[in-house]
Amino acid sequence: MTTETERHLRADAARNAERILRAAREVYADVGPEAPLDEIARRAGVGTRTLYRRFPNKEELVRAVLEQSFAEDLTPAIERALNDDDPRNGLVTLLEAMLSMVDRDRNTLAAANNSGALTTEISAPLLDSLTLLTRRGQQAGLIRADLVPEDTHRILGMLVSVLWSTAPRADGWRRYVALVLDALSPEGATPLPPLTPFVRGDNCLM
């Protein structure tokens, strides 16, 4: 049977983990992807031992930060996008939510790439939703019929890559979302060359 003391310790541990994750997002944004874990602990108001006890290494910490970002920013956007009667509008909702999140958390993503924390399962719900919305758009005649899921995944990667050449939070990516959406339209579309297979290391967020 769980005692009151055990419940209190668990609640304290959960609060500490939450403070650490919030602090990590702030520190990576302020300092960059090489921010030291000691600074994250300091800003979270916890001891270094507490941080390492909950997150033994940078990879686990960065992964948890990304999971939190996805849960807070992308999960609601995915739900809105999939519930939109217009699949093209849903696609716009999803792309804008994703790029806004990446723009804000670009240093965290860079830290993830450096530590190997970015894994397929983190981005799987986003990619699955992109595929579903694209198919719905094709069925409705709103998206060109020769598009395949691999295309949309790579297009997302292309859009994300725009962020690395724009000022943070300047919304420069919106120009390229508009261009891509025009390219996805079936009107005046030129037949696509054959698709080449993915190679090891392809990732829409890298």
Contact map, one row per residue, 1 for C-alpha under 8 A:
11100000000000000000000000000000000000000000000000000000000000000000000000000000000000000000000000000000000000000000000000000000000000000000000000000000000000000000000000000000000000000000000000000000000000
11110110000000000000000000000000000000000000000000000000000000000000000000000000000000000000000000000000000000000000000000000000000000000000000000000000000000000000000000000000000000000000000000000000000000
11111110000000000000000000000000000000000000000000000000000000000000000000000000000000000000000000000000000000000000000000000000000000000000000000000000000000000000000000000000000000000000000000000000000000
01111111000000000000000000000000000000000000000000000000000000000000000000000000000000000000000000000000000000000000000000000000000000000000000000000000000000000000000000000000000000000000000000000000000000
00111111100000000000000000000000000000000000000000000000000000000000000000000000000000000000000000000000000000000000000000000000000000000000000000000000000000000000000000000000000000000000000000000000000000
01111111110000000000000000000000000000000000000000000000000000000000000000000000000000000000000000000000000000000000000000000000000000000000000000000000000000000000000000000000000000000000000000000000000000
01111111111000000000000000000000000000000000000000000000000000000000000000000000000000000000000000000000000000000000000000000000000000000000000000000000000000000000000000000000000000000000000000000000000000
00011111111100000000000000000000000000000000000000000000000000000000000000000000000000000000000000000000000000000000000000000000000000000000000000000000000000000000000000000000000000000000000000000000000000
00001111111110000000000000000000000000000000000000000000000000000000000000000000000000000000000000000000000000000000000000000000000000000000000000000000000000000000000000000000000000000000000000000000000000
00000111111111000000000000000000000000000000000000000000000000000000000000000000000000000000000000000000000000000000000000000000000000000000000000000000000000000000000000000000000000000000000000000000000000
00000011111111100000000000000000000000000000000000000000000000000000000000000000000000000000000000000000000000000000000000000000000000000000000000000000000000000000000000000000000000000000000000000000000000
00000001111111110000000000000000000000000000000000000000000000000000000000000000000000000000000000000000000000000000000000000000000000000000000000000000000000000000000000000000000000000000000000000000000000
00000000111111111000000000000000000000000000000000000000000000000000000000000000000000000000000000000000000000000000000000000000000000000000000000000000000000000000000000000000000000000000000000000000000000
00000000011111111100000000000000000000000000000000000000000000000000000000000000000000000000000000000000000000000000000000000000000000000000000000000000000000000000000000000000000000000000000000000000000000
00000000001111111110000000000000000000000000000000000000000000000000000000000000000000000000000000000000000000000000000000000000000000000000000000000000000000000000000000000000000000000000000000000000000000
00000000000111111111000000000000000000000001010001000000000000000000000000000000000000000000000000000000000000000000000000000000000000000000000000000000000000000000000000000000000000000000000000000000000000
00000000000011111111100000000000000000000000000000100100000000000000000000000000000000000000000000000000000000000000000000000000000000000000000000000000000000000000000000000000000000000000000000000000000000
00000000000001111111110000000000000000000000000000000000000000000000000000000000000000000000000000000000000000000000000000000000000000000000000000000000000000000000000000000000000000000000000000000000000000
00000000000000111111111000000000000000000001100000000000000000000000000000000000000000000000000000000000000000000000000000000000000000000000000000000000000000000000000000000000000000000000000000000000000000
00000000000000011111111100000000000000011001010000100000000000000000000000000000000000000000000000000000000000000000000000000000000000000000000000000000000000000000000000000000000000000000000000000000000000
00000000000000001111111110000000000000000000000000000000000010011001000000000000000000000000000000000000000000000000000000000000000000000000000000000000000000000000000000000000000000000000000000000000000000
00000000000000000111111111000000000000000001000000000000000000001000000000000000000000000000000000000000000000000000000000000000000000000000000000000000000000000000000000000000000000000000000000000000000000
00000000000000000011111111100000000000011011000000000000000000000000000000000000000000000000000000000000000000000000000000000000000000000000000000000000000000000000000000000000000000000000000000000000000000
00000000000000000001111111110000000000010000000000000000000000001000000000000000000000000000000000000000000000000000000000000000000000000000000000000000000000000000000000000000000000000000000000000000000000
00000000000000000000111111111000000000000000000000000000000000001000000000000000000000000000000000000000100100000000000000000000000000000000000000000000000000000000000000000000000000000000000000000000000000
00000000000000000000011111111100000000000000000000000000000000000000000000000000000000000000000000000000000000000000000000000000000000000000000000000000000000000000000000000000000000000000000000000000000000
00000000000000000000001111111111001000110010000000000000000000000000000000000000000000000000000000000000000000000000000000000000000000000000000000000000000000000000000000000000000000000000000000000000000000
00000000000000000000000111111111111000000000000000000000000000000000000000000000000000000000000000000000101100000000000000000000000000000000000000000000000000000000000000000000000000000000000000000000000000
00000000000000000000000011111111100000000000000000000000000000000000000000000000000000000000000000000001111100000000000000000000000000000000000000000000000000000000000000000000000000000000000000000000000000
00000000000000000000000001111111000000000000000000000000000000000000000000000000000000000000000000000000000000000000000000000000000000000000000000000000000000000000000000000000000000000000000000000000000000
00000000000000000000000000111111111000000000000000000000000000000000000000000000000000000000000000000000000000000000000000000000000000000000000000000000000000000000000000000000000000000000000000000000000000
00000000000000000000000000111111111000000000000000000000000000000000000000000000000000000000000000000000001100000000000000000000000000000000000000000000000000000000000000000000000000000000000000000000000000
00000000000000000000000000011011111000000000000000000000000000000000000000000000000000000000000000000000001111100000000000000000000000000000000000000000000000000000000000000000000000000000000000000000000000
00000000000000000000000000010011111100000000000000000000000000000000000000000000000000000000000000000000000000100000000000000000000000000000000000000000000000000000000000000000000000000000000000000000000000
00000000000000000000000000110011111110110000000000000000000000000000000000000000000000000000000000000000000000000000000000000000000000000000000000000000000000000000000000000000000000000000000000000000000000
00000000000000000000000000000000011111110000000000000000000000000000000000000000000000000000000000000000000000000000000000000000000000000000000000000000000000000000000000000000000000000000000000000000000000
00000000000000000000000000000000001111111000000100000000010000000000000000000000000000000000000000000000000000000000000000000000000000000000000000000000000000000000000000000000000000000000000000000000000000
00000000000000000000000000000000000111111100000100000000000000000000000000000000000000000000000000000000000000000000000000000000000000000000000000000000000000000000000000000000000000000000000000000000000000
00000000000000000000000000100000001111111110000000000000000000000000000000000000000000000000000000000000000000000000000000000000000000000000000000000000000000000000000000000000000000000000000000000000000000
00000000000000000001001100100000001111111111000000000000000000000000000000000000000000000000000000000000000000000000000000000000000000000000000000000000000000000000000000000000000000000000000000000000000000
00000000000000000001001000000000000011111111111100100000000000000000000000000000000000000000000000000000000000000000000000000000000000000000000000000000000000000000000000000000000000000000000000000000000000
00000000000000000000000000000000000001111111111100000000000000000000000000000000000000000000000000000000000000000000000000000000000000000000000000000000000000000000000000000000000000000000000000000000000000
00000000000000000000001000100000000000111111110000000000000000000000000000000000000000000000000000000000000000000000000000000000000000000000000000000000000000000000000000000000000000000000000000000000000000
00000000000000010011011000000000000000011111110000000000000000000000000000000000000000000000000000000000000000000000000000000000000000000000000000000000000000000000000000000000000000000000000000000000000000
00000000000000000010000000000000000000001111111000000000000000000000000000000000000000000000000000000000000000000000000000000000000000000000000000000000000000000000000000000000000000000000000000000000000000
00000000000000010001000000000000000000001111111101100000000000000000000000000000000000000000000000000000000000000000000000000000000000000000000000000000000000000000000000000000000000000000000000000000000000
00000000000000000000000000000000000000001100111111100000000000000000000000000000000000000000000000000000000000000000000000000000000000000000000000000000000000000000000000000000000000000000000000000000000000
00000000000000000000000000000000000011001100011111110000000000000000000000000000000000000000000000000000000000000000000000000000000000000000000000000000000000000000000000000000000000000000000000000000000000
00000000000000000000000000000000000000000000001111111000000000000000000000000000000000000000000000000000000000000000000000000000000000000000000000000000000000000000000000000000000000000000000000000000000000
00000000000000010000000000000000000000000000011111111100000000000000000000000000000000000000000000000000000000000000000000000000000000000000000000000000000000000000000000000000000000000000000000000000000000
00000000000000001001000000000000000000001000011111111111000000000000000000000000000000000000000000000000000000000000000000000000000000000000000000000000000000000000000000000000000000000000000000000000000000
00000000000000000000000000000000000000000000000111111111100000000000000000000000000000000000000000000000000000000000000000000000000000000000000000000000000000000000000000000000000000000000000000000000000000
00000000000000000000000000000000000000000000000011111111000000000000000000000000000000000000000000000000000000000000000000000000000000000000000000000000000000000000000000000000000000000000000000000000000000
00000000000000001000000000000000000000000000000001111111000000000000000000000000000000000000000000000000000000000000000000000000000000000000000000000000000000000000000000000000000000000000000000000000000000
00000000000000000000000000000000000000000000000000111111110110000000000000000000000000000000000000000000000000000000000000000000000000000000000000000000000000000000000000000000000000000000000000000000000000
00000000000000000000000000000000000000000000000000111111110110000000000000000000000000000000000000000000000000000000000000000000000000000000000000000000000000000000000000000000000000000000000000000000000000
00000000000000000000000000000000000000000000000000010011111110000000000000000000000000000000000000000000000000000000000000000000000000000000000000000000000000000000000000000000000000000000000000000000000000
00000000000000000000000000000000000010000000000000000011111111000000000000000000000000000000000000000000000000000010000000000000000000000000000000000000000000000000000000000000000000000000000000000000000000
00000000000000000000000000000000000000000000000000000000111111100000000000000000000000000000000000000000000000010011100000000000000000000000000000000000000000000000000000000000000000000000000000000000000000
00000000000000000000000000000000000000000000000000000011111111110000000000000000000000000000000000000000000000000000100000000000000000000000000000000000000000000000000000000000000000000000000000000000000000
00000000000000000000100000000000000000000000000000000011111111111000000000000000000000000000000000000000000000000000000000000000000000000000000000000000000000000000000000000000000000000000000000000000000000
00000000000000000000000000000000000000000000000000000000011111111100000000000000000000000000000000000000000100110000100000000000000000000000000000000000000000000000000000000000000000000000000000000000000000
00000000000000000000000000000000000000000000000000000000001111111110000000000000000000000000000000000000000000010000110000000000000000000000000000000000000000000000000000000000000000000000000000000000000000
00000000000000000000100000000000000000000000000000000000000111111111000000000000000000000000000000000000000000000000000000000000000000000000000000000000000000000000000000000000000000000000000000000000000000
00000000000000000000110110000000000000000000000000000000000011111111100000000000000000000000000000000000000100000000000000000000000000000000000000000000000000000000000000000000000000000000000000000000000000
00000000000000000000000000000000000000000000000000000000000001111111110000000000000000000000000000000000000110000000000001000000000000000000000000000000000000000000000000000000000000000000000000000000000000
00000000000000000000000000000000000000000000000000000000000000111111111000000000000000000000000000000000000000000000000001000000000000000000000000000000000000000000000000000000000000000000000000000000000000
00000000000000000000100000000000000000000000000000000000000000011111111100000000000000000000000000000000000000000000000000000000000000000000000000000000000000000000000000000000000000000000000000000000000000
00000000000000000000000000000000000000000000000000000000000000001111111111000000000000000000000000001000000000000000000000000000000000000000000000000000000000000000000000000000000000000000000000000000000000
00000000000000000000000000000000000000000000000000000000000000000111111111100000000000000000000000000000000000000000000001000000000000000000000000000000000000000000000000000000000000000000000000000000000000
00000000000000000000000000000000000000000000000000000000000000000011111111110000000000000000000000000000000000000000000000000000000000000000000000000000000000000000000000000000000000000000000000000000000000
00000000000000000000000000000000000000000000000000000000000000000001111111110000000000000000000000000000000000000000000000000000000000000000000000000000000000000000000000000000000000000000000000000000000000
00000000000000000000000000000000000000000000000000000000000000000000111111111000000000000000000010001000000000000000000000000000000000000000000000000000000000000000000000000000000000000000000000000000000000
00000000000000000000000000000000000000000000000000000000000000000000111111111100000000000000010011001000000000000000000000000100000000000000000000000000000000000000000000000000000000000000000000000000000000
00000000000000000000000000000000000000000000000000000000000000000000011111111110000000000000000000000000000000000000000000000000000000000000000000000000000000000000000000000000000000000000000000000000000000
00000000000000000000000000000000000000000000000000000000000000000000001111111111000000000000000000000000000000000000000000000000000000000000000000000000000000000000000000000000000000000000000000000000000000
00000000000000000000000000000000000000000000000000000000000000000000000011111111100000000000110010000000000000000000000000000000000000000000000000000000000000000000000000000000000000000000000000000000000000
00000000000000000000000000000000000000000000000000000000000000000000000001111111110000000000010000000000000000000000000000000100100000000000000000000000000000000000000000000000000000000000000000000000000000
00000000000000000000000000000000000000000000000000000000000000000000000000111111111000000000000000000000000000000000000000000000000000000000000000000000000000000000000000000000000000000000000000000000000000
00000000000000000000000000000000000000000000000000000000000000000000000000011111111100000100100000000000000000000000000000000000000000000000000000000000000000000000000000000000000000000000000000000000000000
00000000000000000000000000000000000000000000000000000000000000000000000000001111111100101110110000000000000000000000000000000000000000000000000000000000000000000000000000000000000000000000000000000000000000
00000000000000000000000000000000000000000000000000000000000000000000000000000111111100100100000000000000000000000000000000000000100010000000000000000000000000000000000000000000000000000000000000000000000000
00000000000000000000000000000000000000000000000000000000000000000000000000000011111110000100000000000000000000000000000000000000000000000000000000000000000000000000000000000000000000000000000000000000000000
00000000000000000000000000000000000000000000000000000000000000000000000000000001111111101100000000000000000000000000000000000000000000000000000000000000000000000000000000000000000000000000000000000000000000
00000000000000000000000000000000000000000000000000000000000000000000000000000000001111100100000000000000000000000000000000000000000000000000000000000000000000000000000000000000000000000000000000000000000000
00000000000000000000000000000000000000000000000000000000000000000000000000000000000111111100000000000000000000000000000000000000000000001000000000000000000000000000000000000000000000000000000000000000000000
00000000000000000000000000000000000000000000000000000000000000000000000000000000110111111110000000000000000000000000000000000000000011011000000000000000000000000000000000000000000000000000000000000000000000
00000000000000000000000000000000000000000000000000000000000000000000000000000000000001111111000000000000000000000000000000000000000011001000011000000000000000000000000000000000000000000000000000000000000000
00000000000000000000000000000000000000000000000000000000000000000000000000000000100101111111100000000000000000000000000000000000000000000000000000000000000000000000000000000000000000000000000000000000000000
00000000000000000000000000000000000000000000000000000000000000000000000000000001111111111111110000000000000000000000000000000000000010000000000000000000000000000000000000000000000000000000000000000000000000
00000000000000000000000000000000000000000000000000000000000000000000000000000000100000111111111000000000000000000000000000000000010011000000000000000000000000000000000000000000000000000000000000000000000000
00000000000000000000000000000000000000000000000000000000000000000000000000000000000000011111111100000000000000000000000000000000000000000000000000000000000000000000000000000000000000000000000000000000000000
00000000000000000000000000000000000000000000000000000000000000000000000000001001100000001111111110000000000000000000000000000000000000000000000000000000000000000000000000000000000000000000000000000000000000
00000000000000000000000000000000000000000000000000000000000000000000000001001100100000000111111111000000000000000000000000000000010000000000000000000000000000000000000000000000000000000000000000000000000000
00000000000000000000000000000000000000000000000000000000000000000000000000000000000000000011111111100000000000000000000000000000000000000000000000000000000100000000000000000000100000000000000000000000000000
00000000000000000000000000000000000000000000000000000000000000000000000000000000000000000001111111110000000000000000000000000000000000000000000000000000000000000000000000000100000000000000000000000000000000
00000000000000000000000000000000000000000000000000000000000000000000000011001000000000000000111111111000000000000000000000000000000000000000000000000000000000000000000000000000000000000000000000000000000000
00000000000000000000000000000000000000000000000000000000000000000000000001000000000000000000011111111100000000000000000000000000000000000000000000000000000000000000000000000000000000000000000000000000000000
00000000000000000000000000000000000000000000000000000000000000000000000000000000000000000000001111111110000000000000000000000000000000000000000000000000000000110000000000001000000000000000000000000000000000
00000000000000000000000000000000000000000000000000000000000000000000000000000000000000000000000111111111000000000000000000000000000000000000000000000000000000000000000010100000000000000000000000000000000000
00000000000000000000000000000000000000000000000000000000000000000000100011000000000000000000000011111111100000000000000000000000000000000000000000000000000000000000000000000000000000000000000000000000000000
00000000000000000000000000000000000000000000000000000000000000000000000000000000000000000000000001111111110010000000000000000000000000000000000000000000000000010000000000000000000000000000000000000000000000
00000000000000000000000000000000000000000000000000000000000000000000000000000000000000000000000000111111110000000000000000000000000000000000000000000000000000000010000110000000000000000000000000000000000000
00000000000000000000000000001000000000000000000000000000000000000000000000000000000000000000000000011111110000000000000000000000000000000000000000000000000000000000000110000000000000000000000000000000000000
00000000000000000000000010011000000000000000000000000000000000000000000000000000000000000000000000001111111110000000000000000000000000000000000000000000000000000000000000000000000000000000000000000000000000
00000000000000000000000000001000000000000000000000000000000000000000000000000000000000000000000000000111111111000000000000000000000000000000000000000000000000000000000000000000000000000000000000000000000000
00000000000000000000000000011001100000000000000000000000000000000000000000000000000000000000000000000000111111100000000000000000000000000000000000000000000000000000000000000000000000000000000000000000000000
00000000000000000000000010011001100000000000000000000000000001001100000000000000000000000000000000000000111111110000000000000000000000000000000000000000000000000000000000000000000000000000000000000000000000
00000000000000000000000000000000100000000000000000000000000000000100000000000000000000000000000000000100111111111000010000000000000000000000000000000000000000000000000000000000000000000000000000000000000011
00000000000000000000000000000000100000000000000000000000000000000000000000000000000000000000000000000000011111111100000000000000000000000000000000000000000000000000000000000000000000000000000000000000000000
00000000000000000000000000000000110000000000000000000000000001000000000000000000000000000000000000000000001111111110000000000000000000000000000000000000000000000000000000000000000000000000000000000000000000
00000000000000000000000000000000000000000000000000000000001001100000000000000000000000000000000000000000000111111111110000000000000000000000000000000000000000000000000000000000000000000000000000000000000000
00000000000000000000000000000000000000000000000000000000000000000000000000000000000000000000000000000000000011111111110000000000000000000000000000000000000000000000000000000000000000000000000000000000000001
00000000000000000000000000000000000000000000000000000000000000000000000000000000000000000000000000000000000001111111100000000000000000000000000000000000000000000000000000000000000000000000000000000000000000
00000000000000000000000000000000000000000000000000000000011000000000000000000000000000000000000000000000000000111111100000000000000000000000000000000000000000000000000000000000000000000000000000000000000000
00000000000000000000000000000000000000000000000000000000001000000000000000000000000000000000000000000000000000011111111000000000000000000000000000000000000000000000000000000000000000000000000000000000000000
00000000000000000000000000000000000000000000000000000000001101100000000000000000000000000000000000000000000000011111111000000000000000000000000000000000000000000000000000000000000000000000000000000000000000
00000000000000000000000000000000000000000000000000000000000000100000000000000000000000000000000000000000000010011001111101000000000000000000000000000000000000000000000000000000000000000000000000000000000000
00000000000000000000000000000000000000000000000000000000000000000000000000000000000000000000000000000000000000000001111111100000000000000000000000000000000000000000000000000000000000000000000000000000000000
00000000000000000000000000000000000000000000000000000000000000000000000000000000000000000000000000000000000000000000011111110000000000000000000000000000000000000000000000000000000000000000000000000000000000
00000000000000000000000000000000000000000000000000000000000000000000000000000000000000000000000000000000000000000000001111111000000000000000000000000000000000000000000000000000000000000000000000000000000000
00000000000000000000000000000000000000000000000000000000000000000110010000000000000000000000000000000000000000000000011111111000000000000000000000000000000000000000000000000000000000000000000000000000000000
00000000000000000000000000000000000000000000000000000000000000000000000000000000000000000000000000000000000000000000001111111110000000000000000000000000000000000000000000000000000000000000000000000000000000
00000000000000000000000000000000000000000000000000000000000000000000000000000000000000000000000000000000000000000000000111111111000000000000000000000000000000000000000000000000000000000000000000000000000000
00000000000000000000000000000000000000000000000000000000000000000000000000000000000000000000000000000000000000000000000011111111100000000000000000000000000000000000000000000000000000000000000000000000000000
00000000000000000000000000000000000000000000000000000000000000000000000001000100000000000000000000000000000000000000000000111111110000000000000000000000000000000000000000000000000000000000000000000000000000
00000000000000000000000000000000000000000000000000000000000000000000000000000000000000000000000000000000000000000000000000111111111000000000000000000000100000000000000000000000000000000000000000000000000000
00000000000000000000000000000000000000000000000000000000000000000000000000000000000000000000000000000000000000000000000000011111111100000000000000000000000000000000000000000000000000000000000000000000000000
00000000000000000000000000000000000000000000000000000000000000000000000000000100010000000000000000000000000000000000000000001111111110000000000000000000000000000000000000000000000000000000000000000000000000
00000000000000000000000000000000000000000000000000000000000000000000000000000000000000000010010000000000000000000000000000000111111111000000000000001001100000000000000000000000000000000000000000000000000000
00000000000000000000000000000000000000000000000000000000000000000000000000000000000000000000000000000000000000000000000000000011111111100000000000001001000000000000000000000000000000000000000000000000000000
00000000000000000000000000000000000000000000000000000000000000000000000000000000000000000000000000000000000000000000000000000001111111110000000000000000000000000000000000000000000000000000000000000000000000
00000000000000000000000000000000000000000000000000000000000000000000000000000000010000110110000000000000000000000000000000000000111111111000000000000000000000000000000000000000000000000000000000000000000000
00000000000000000000000000000000000000000000000000000000000000000000000000000000000000110010000000000000000000000000000000000000011111111100001000001001000000000000000000000000000000000000000000000000000000
00000000000000000000000000000000000000000000000000000000000000000000000000000000000000000000000000000000000000000000000000000000001111111110000000000000000000000000000000000000000000000000000000000000000000
00000000000000000000000000000000000000000000000000000000000000000000000000000000000000100000000000000000000000000000000000000000000111111111000000000000000000000000000000000000000000000000000000000000000000
00000000000000000000000000000000000000000000000000000000000000000000000000000000000001110000000000000000000000000000000000000000000011111111111000000000000000000000000000000000000000000000000000000000000000
00000000000000000000000000000000000000000000000000000000000000000000000000000000000000000000000000000000000000000000000000000000000001111111111110000000000000000000000000000000000000000000000000000000000000
00000000000000000000000000000000000000000000000000000000000000000000000000000000000000000000000000000000000000000000000000000000000000111111110000000000000000000000000000000000000000000000000000000000000000
00000000000000000000000000000000000000000000000000000000000000000000000000000000000000000000000000000000000000000000000000000000000000011111111000000000000000000000000000000000000000000000000000000000000000
00000000000000000000000000000000000000000000000000000000000000000000000000000000000000000000000000000000000000000000000000000000000000001111111110000000000000000000000000000000000000000100000000000000000000
00000000000000000000000000000000000000000000000000000000000000000000000000000000000000010000000000000000000000000000000000000000000000001111111100000000000000000000000000000000000000001100000000000000000000
00000000000000000000000000000000000000000000000000000000000000000000000000000000000000010000000000000000000000000000000000000000000001001101111110100000000000000000000000000000000000011100000000000000000000
00000000000000000000000000000000000000000000000000000000000000000000000000000000000000000000000000000000000000000000000000000000000000000100111111100000000000000000000000000000000000011110100000000000000000
00000000000000000000000000000000000000000000000000000000000000000000000000000000000000000000000000000000000000000000000000000000000000000100101111100000000000000000000000000000000000000100000000000000000000
00000000000000000000000000000000000000000000000000000000000000000000000000000000000000000000000000000000000000000000000000000000000000000000000111110000000000000000000000000000000000000000001100000000000000
00000000000000000000000000000000000000000000000000000000000000000000000000000000000000000000000000000000000000000000000000000000000000000000001111111011000000000000000000000000000000000000000000000000000000
00000000000000000000000000000000000000000000000000000000000000000000000000000000000000000000000000000000000000000000000000000000000000000000000001111111000000000000000000000000000000000000000000000000000000
00000000000000000000000000000000000000000000000000000000000000000000000000000000000000000000000000000000000000000000000000000000011001000000000000111111100000000000000000000000000000000000000000000000000000
00000000000000000000000000000000000000000000000000000000000000000000000000000000000000000000000000000000000000000000000000000000000000000000000000011111110000000000000000000000000000000000000000000000000000
00000000000000000000000000000000000000000000000000000000000000000000000000000000000000000000000000000000000000000000000000000000000000000000000000111111111000000000000000000000000000000000000000000000000000
00000000000000000000000000000000000000000000000000000000000000000000000000000000000000000000000000000000000000000000000000000000011001000000000000111111111100000000000000000000000000000000000000000000000000
00000000000000000000000000000000000000000000000000000000000000000000000000000000000000000000000000000000000000000000000000000010010000000000000000001111111110000000000000000000000000000000000000000000000100
00000000000000000000000000000000000000000000000000000000000000000000000000000000000000000000000000000000000000000000000000000000000000000000000000000111111111000000000000000000000000000000000000000000001100
00000000000000000000000000000000000000000000000000000000000000000000000000000000000000000000000000000000000000000000000000000000000000000000000000000011111111100000000000000000000100000000000000000000000100
00000000000000000000000000000000000000000000000000000000000000000000000000000000000000000000001000000000000000000000000000000000000000000000000000000001111111110000000000000000000000000000000000000000000110
00000000000000000000000000000000000000000000000000000000000000000000000000000000000000000000000000000000000000000000000000000000000000000000000000000000111111111000000000000000000000000000000000000000001111
00000000000000000000000000000000000000000000000000000000000000000000000000000000000000000000000000000000000000000000000000000000000000000000000000000000011111111100000000000000000000000000000000000000000100
00000000000000000000000000000000000000000000000000000000000000000000000000000000000000000000000000100000000000000000000000000000000000000000000000000000001111111110000000001001100000000000000000000000000000
00000000000000000000000000000000000000000000000000000000000000000000000000000000000000000000000000100100000000000000000000000000000000000000000000000000000111111111000000000000000000000000000000000000000110
00000000000000000000000000000000000000000000000000000000000000000000000000000000000000000000000000000000000000000000000000000000000000000000000000000000000011111111100000000000000000000000000000000000000001
00000000000000000000000000000000000000000000000000000000000000000000000000000000000000000000000000000000000000000000000000000000000000000000000000000000000001111111110000001000000000000000000000000000000000
00000000000000000000000000000000000000000000000000000000000000000000000000000000000000000000000000000010000000000000000000000000000000000000000000000000000000111111111100011000000000000000000000000000000000
00000000000000000000000000000000000000000000000000000000000000000000000000000000000000000000000000000000000000000000000000000000000000000000000000000000000000011111111000000000000000000000000000000000000000
00000000000000000000000000000000000000000000000000000000000000000000000000000000000000000000000000000000000000000000000000000000000000000000000000000000000000001111111000000000000000000000000000000000000000
00000000000000000000000000000000000000000000000000000000000000000000000000000000000000000000000000000000000000000000000000000000000000000000000000000000000000000111111101011000000000000000000000000000000000
00000000000000000000000000000000000000000000000000000000000000000000000000000000000000000000000000000000000000000000000000000000000000000000000000000000000000000011111111010000000000000000000000000000000000
00000000000000000000000000000000000000000000000000000000000000000000000000000000000000000000000000000011000000000000000000000000000000000000000000000000000000000010011111100000000000000000000000000000000000
00000000000000000000000000000000000000000000000000000000000000000000000000000000000000000000000000010011000000000000000000000000000000000000000000000000000000000000001111110000000000000000000000000000000000
00000000000000000000000000000000000000000000000000000000000000000000000000000000000000000000000000000000000000000000000000000000000000000000000000000000000000000000011111110000000000000000000000000000000000
00000000000000000000000000000000000000000000000000000000000000000000000000000000000000000000000000010000000000000000000000000000000000000000000000000000000000000000000111111100000000000000000000000000000000
00000000000000000000000000000000000000000000000000000000000000000000000000000000000000000000000000000000000000000000000000000000000000000000000000000000000000000010011011111111000000000000000000000000000000
00000000000000000000000000000000000000000000000000000000000000000000000000000000000000000000000000100000000000000000000000000000000000000000000000000000000000100110010000111111100000000000000000000000000000
00000000000000000000000000000000000000000000000000000000000000000000000000000000000000000000000100000000000000000000000000000000000000000000000000000000000000000000000000111111110000000000000000000000000000
00000000000000000000000000000000000000000000000000000000000000000000000000000000000000000000000000000000000000000000000000000000000000000000000000000000000000000000000000011111111000000000000000000000000000
00000000000000000000000000000000000000000000000000000000000000000000000000000000000000000000000000000000000000000000000000000000000000000000000000000000000000100000000000011111111100000000000000000000000000
00000000000000000000000000000000000000000000000000000000000000000000000000000000000000000000001000000000000000000000000000000000000000000000000000000000000000100000000000001111111110000000000000000000000000
00000000000000000000000000000000000000000000000000000000000000000000000000000000000000000000000000000000000000000000000000000000000000000000000000000000000000000000000000000111111111000000000000000000000000
00000000000000000000000000000000000000000000000000000000000000000000000000000000000000000000000000000000000000000000000000000000000000000000000000000000000000000000000000000011111111100000000000000000000000
00000000000000000000000000000000000000000000000000000000000000000000000000000000000000000000000000000000000000000000000000000000000000000000000000000000001000000000000000000001111111110000000000000000000000
00000000000000000000000000000000000000000000000000000000000000000000000000000000000000000000000000000000000000000000000000000000000000000000000000000000000000000000000000000000111111111000000000000000000000
00000000000000000000000000000000000000000000000000000000000000000000000000000000000000000000000000000000000000000000000000000000000000000000000000000000000000000000000000000000011111111000000000000000000000
00000000000000000000000000000000000000000000000000000000000000000000000000000000000000000000000000000000000000000000000000000000000000000000000000000000000000000000000000000000001111111000100000000000000000
00000000000000000000000000000000000000000000000000000000000000000000000000000000000000000000000000000000000000000000000000000000000000000000001100000000000000000000000000000000000111111100000000000000000000
00000000000000000000000000000000000000000000000000000000000000000000000000000000000000000000000000000000000000000000000000000000000000000000011100000000000000000000000000000000000011111111100000000000000000
00000000000000000000000000000000000000000000000000000000000000000000000000000000000000000000000000000000000000000000000000000000000000000000111110000000000000000000000000000000000000011111100000000000000000
00000000000000000000000000000000000000000000000000000000000000000000000000000000000000000000000000000000000000000000000000000000000000000000000100000000000000000000000000000000000000001111100000000000000000
00000000000000000000000000000000000000000000000000000000000000000000000000000000000000000000000000000000000000000000000000000000000000000000000000000000000000000000000000000000000000001111110000000000000000
00000000000000000000000000000000000000000000000000000000000000000000000000000000000000000000000000000000000000000000000000000000000000000000000100000000000000000000000000000000000000101111111000000000000000
00000000000000000000000000000000000000000000000000000000000000000000000000000000000000000000000000000000000000000000000000000000000000000000000000000000000000000000000000000000000000000001111100000000000000
00000000000000000000000000000000000000000000000000000000000000000000000000000000000000000000000000000000000000000000000000000000000000000000000001000000000000000000000000000000000000000000111110000000000000
00000000000000000000000000000000000000000000000000000000000000000000000000000000000000000000000000000000000000000000000000000000000000000000000001000000000000000000000000000000000000000000011111000000000000
00000000000000000000000000000000000000000000000000000000000000000000000000000000000000000000000000000000000000000000000000000000000000000000000000000000000000000000000000000000000000000000001111100000000000
00000000000000000000000000000000000000000000000000000000000000000000000000000000000000000000000000000000000000000000000000000000000000000000000000000000000000000000000000000000000000000000000111110000000000
00000000000000000000000000000000000000000000000000000000000000000000000000000000000000000000000000000000000000000000000000000000000000000000000000000000000000000000000000000000000000000000000011111000000000
00000000000000000000000000000000000000000000000000000000000000000000000000000000000000000000000000000000000000000000000000000000000000000000000000000000000000000000000000000000000000000000000001111100000000
00000000000000000000000000000000000000000000000000000000000000000000000000000000000000000000000000000000000000000000000000000000000000000000000000000000000000000000000000000000000000000000000000111110000000
00000000000000000000000000000000000000000000000000000000000000000000000000000000000000000000000000000000000000000000000000000000000000000000000000000000000000000000000000000000000000000000000000011111010000
00000000000000000000000000000000000000000000000000000000000000000000000000000000000000000000000000000000000000000000000000000000000000000000000000000000000000000000000000000000000000000000000000001111110000
00000000000000000000000000000000000000000000000000000000000000000000000000000000000000000000000000000000000000000000000000000000000000000000000000000000000000000000000000000000000000000000000000000111110000
00000000000000000000000000000000000000000000000000000000000000000000000000000000000000000000000000000000000000000000000000000000000000000000000000000000000000000000000000000000000000000000000000000011111000
00000000000000000000000000000000000000000000000000000000000000000000000000000000000000000000000000000000000000000000000000000000000000000000000000000000000000000000000000000000000000000000000000000111111101
00000000000000000000000000000000000000000000000000000000000000000000000000000000000000000000000000000000000000000000000000000000000000000000000000000000010010000000000000000000000000000000000000000000111111
00000000000000000000000000000000000000000000000000000000000000000000000000000000000000000000000000000000000000000000000000000000000000000000000000000000111111010000000000000000000000000000000000000000011111
00000000000000000000000000000000000000000000000000000000000000000000000000000000000000000000000000000000000010000000000000000000000000000000000000000000000110010000000000000000000000000000000000000000001111
00000000000000000000000000000000000000000000000000000000000000000000000000000000000000000000000000000000000010001000000000000000000000000000000000000000000010001000000000000000000000000000000000000000011111
